Amino acid sequence: MKRLVSTALLARGLVRSCRAPTAAAVSRPAFQQFMNYSSGHVGDPNANGDSTAAQIAAARDTHQDFKPTSKSSDTSLDDIVAQDIRENPILIYMKGFPESPMCGFSALAVKVFQQYDVPIRGRDILGDLRLKEAVKAHTNWPTFPQIFIKGEFVGGSDIILSMHQKGELKDLLSDIAQRHGQKEDANEP
């Protein structure tokens, strides 16, 4: 009977060997039993939360030349968020980029700002989930896009659209649009 079960699982591609799963493995959900991720995600029976790089670096038989080096700086994600907000008159933490939004709400925010011919800086939160969590912690706002104008958190695309419809956004962005226009005039021959 056990041989029949493991052969059936093998035929479906769910088991990597012909041995029947242990009692401990059977008690876990199927997706955890048979999925192996080298990055230490749920389901890797060898994972203890360490990344592959950390496992390699900890191995005693790994030569120094082959151990991974850290490319991160001392700058925290909170510092990066604060710097982004400080340096960009209009900043959108969004799904995708201003040139290619990945959701309708992000696209709406970009379209509204394009009406005013202002420079838009966007940060993709889908590419870095730690950045996403840092932004949410900074604003105490759960959804995206999150829009900052002149260093102040304004809200999401619904709030920007409402401000646009009431004419409030035009007044708020007038000096940014004027400065942007002056920079473009200075760059033309």
N, C-alpha and C positions, 0 to 999 in steps of 0.2 A: 504494500500500500504506500509506504513512504517513498519507495523508488518511483512509483507511478506519479505521485505529487511532484517530486523534484524534476522528473522528466517533463511533465506538463509545464512547469514554471520555466525550465530551461528552453523549451520550445517557444515559449512566449517572449523569451529574452529577459526574464526577470531574475534569473539566477546565473551567476558566473561560473559555477562549478556544478558537478553532478551530486555533490553532497547535499543531504536534506538540511534545511535550516534548523538551528538549535531552538530549544524552547524559549530562550530569551529573545531571539530574533523573531519568532512567531508572534510574541506578545506585542511587538512594536507595529505601527501601521506600515503597510506595504511600501509606501513612498520613502519611509525612513530606512527600511531594511535593505533596499536594493539600490538606492541612489548614493553614489560616492562623489563628493565634491572635495577637491583638494584645498579649497579655501576655508575649510572648517565649518561649513554650514551644517544645519540639522541633517541627519541622515548618514553622515560619515562615521562609520563605527570606530575609526581610528582618531577622530577629531576630539580635541579637548579644548577647543576654542582658539588654539594657536594657528596662525597662518602658516602656509607652507614655508615661507621665508624664515619664520621664527623656528620652525622645526629643523630646517637645514642648519641655521646658525647655531642651534643648541646641540647638534650632533657632534660627538667628540671626534669622529673620523673625517670631518669636513676640513679641508685645507683652508687656511686663512684667505688665499687668493680667490676662493670660490664662495666665500660667505657673502651674503647680500649686505650692501651698505645702505644706510638710511639716506633718503633724498629729501626728507621733510625738514622744515626749518623750525625755528623756535616760535613762529607766529601761530597763534591759536586760531581756531575757526571764528571765535568771537571777535578777535582782532581784525580778521579778514572782513567780516560782516560790517564792523564799525568803519573800517577804512573804505569799503565799497560805498557805504552810505555817505560818508564825508566827502569823497572825491567825485561823485557823480550827481549832477543836478537832478536827473531823472533816472531812477534805478528800478528795474523790475526783476524780482526773483520769480522766475517763471518756469513753466514746463516747455523746454525748447529754448530757442533764441529769437530775438526780434525778427530776424530774416526768415525764420522757419519755426513758428510756434507749434507746439505739440498738443495743444488743447484749445478749445473754443474760447475759454475765458482769457487765456494768455493772448490769443489772437485779437480779441476784442480790445484789450488794454493797449496793445501795439497800434491798432487801427485808430483808436481815439487820439493817441499822442501824435500819430502821423498827420493828423488834421492841423496841427500847430507848427509843423516843421521845426521840431526840437530834437536835439540829439538824445537817443534812448540807449541806455546801457542795460543789457539783460544778462542775467546769470541763470544757467540751466541747473535746476535743482534735481533733475532726474539723474544726472551724471554723478552726483555725490550726495548720498543720503545723509551723511554726517553734516554737510553744509545745510541741507534742508532742515534738519533738526535744530541746528544752531540758529537759523533764521526764525524758526517758529518760537524758540526760546527767547530770542531777542525782542520779538514783537508781542509775544503771547497771543498770537493769531494762528488758528489752525489750518487755514486754507491758502491756496496759491491760485493766482499770482499775488504777490505782496509788493506794493508799489510805494516807493519813497520819492518825495519831491522836496528838493532843497534840504535834504537831511532829515526830513520828518516823515514818519510812517503815515500814509494816507489811508490805505486799506486795499481792497481788491478791485477787480474790473467793474463791479456793479457800482461802487462808490465813484470811481473815475467817470463812468458813463453818466451818472446822475449829475456830477459836477459840470460835465461838458454840456449837458442838456439845460442846466440852469445858468450857464454862462460864467460860472465861478472858476472854471479851469483856465479860461482865456486870461483872466486877470492874474491868476497865480503863475502862469507860464510866460507872460508877456516879456519879462526881462530875460528869461532864458532864450526865448525865440529871437529877441533882439540881439543878444550877444552871439548867438549861433549865426545869425545873418551877417553880422559884422565880420566874423571869422571867415565866412565863405567869400565875402566881398574882398577881403585882404588877400585871399589865396588866388583870386582870378587875375589873369594878366591884363 
